[in-house]
Amino acid sequence: MPSDTTASAADIRIRQLQTPQDAAAFRALNEEWITRYFVLEAKDRETLGDPDNTILRKGGYIFMVEVDGEPVGCAALIPMGNGVYELSKMAVSPRLRGLGIGRKLLEHVIAEAKGIGAKSLFLGSSTKLRNAVHLYESVGFRHVPPDKLPPNPYTRADVFMEMLL
């Protein structure tokens, strides 16, 4: 496992989810932050338990961040129709937070969304996740009323954001 001092934003590799091990890491990374701050909800279990059918086969994407070959972060783009995608299930290993990995991942996901012709991205987050909300704001996401976005299945969501591409 990489140490905190060796991992920097320059050392990371971002790629699409490819293997069952990636799917297990996607699940573990997300379960860590969700259970730290909230509880796993039915939609979490459904999505994390079968990302192939709940995201990829619907035309979505899952991006994995590696440091020294180890998955340490992830994010998903889930298509909602008409060029609208949900940015979902973004996570970075707690021991590597604060090193710019989340920002690099988020910028990569936004660039990929533009590359596939997405018109907008949206997300639901929580006021408990102050650093995440600040990161989203810093790259151009704007707060919107929840009724402006597709329905959010998570009771923890009390921050709703959108980015027009």
N, C-alpha and C positions, 0 to 999 in steps of 0.2 A: 504494500500500500504506500502511496506517495505521502511524504511528510508535508506538513503545512508550509514549510519553508521552501520546498522545491516546486510547488505548484504556483504558477502565475498564469495570468490570462494568455501570455505568449506561449505557454507550454501545452495548451489544451488542443484537443482535436474534437470537432463536432461532426457527427455523421448521423445518418438515419438508423433507426432501430433495425437490427438484422437477425438476431439470434434469440433463442429461448432465454439465454443468459441476460440479454439486453432487456427482454420483457420482465424478467425477475428483478433486475435492477430498477427498471421503471416503476415497478410496484413498490419495492422496498424504499426507494428514495421518496416517493410520495407518501407512503404510509408513515414514514418517520415524521414529516412535518405536520401531516394531518392529525396524527394521534398526539403529537406534542401540544398542539394548540386547540384541537377540536376532537370530534369523534368521527370515525369512518361512517359514512352514510351509504345508503343502498346504491346510489349512483356511483360512488367511489368504488365500491366492491365490484360492481358490474364493469366499469371501465378498466380498472386496474387488473381485474381477473381475466379479462379477455380483450386486450388492446387491439388484437388483430381484427376482430369482428366489430368492436365498438368505435374504432378510429380508422385503422388502415383500410379495411375493405369498404369503408364509406367514402374513400377518397382523401382521407386525412394523412397526416404525417406525424411521426414521433422522432424527435431529435435527441441524440444521446451525446453527452459531453464525456470525453475520456481524458484522464491524466495518467500517463505511463500505462496505457492499455486498460485501466480500471474505469468503469462507468461511475462518474461522480455527479452527474447532473442530467436533467432531461426537461423537455417541454413538448407539448403536442399542439398541433393545429387541427381542429375538427371542423369539417365543412358543414355549414348550416343552409347552404343554397344561395343562389344569386350573388356569388362572389364574396359572401360573408363567412368568416372563419372565427371560431372561438379559440383563443389562446388559453390552454388549459394544462393542468398537471405539470406546472413548472416547478422544479426542485433542484437544489444544490446540496450536496452533502454538508451537514452542519460543520464539520471540521475544516471545510474549505470555503466557507462563506466569508465575505469581506475581501476577497482577492480579485474581484472583477469578473469572475466566471459567469455569474448570473447576467451581468450586463452584456458580456460578449455573446452568450447564448441568446438573449433576448434580441440583440441586434441581428444575429444570424437568422433567427426565426422571422423577423420582420422582413429582412432581405429575401428570404425564401418565399414568403407570402407574396411579396411584390412580384417575384419571378414567376409565380404560377398564376398571376393575374388576379389575385385577391383584391377586392374593392375596399374591404374594411376588416379590422380585427376588433374583437371585444373580449372582455373578461369580467369575471366576478371575483372579488377578493374580500378581504376583511380589514376593518380598522385595527384588529389585533396584529396584523402583519404590516406594521408601519414601514419597514425597510422595503418590502416588496412594492407597496403602493407608491412610495417615493421613486423607486426604480422605474416603474411604469410611467409615472408622470414625467420623469426626466428624459425619456425617449419619445415622448409625444402623445401618450395616451391621455385622454381628457375624461373627466367625470361626467356621467350622464345619468338621467333618471332610469331606474330599472325597467320601466315600461317602454323605453326606447330600444331595448335589446330583446333577443329571444329569451324565453323563460329560463330562469336559472334554477336547477334542481337542488341547490345546496342551502341548507338553513344557515350556514355560517357566513354566507355572502351578504355583506352590507355595504360594499363598495362596488360600483359598476362603472366600467370604463370602456372607451371606444377609441380607435384610431382609424381615420380615413386614410387610405393609401393612394 
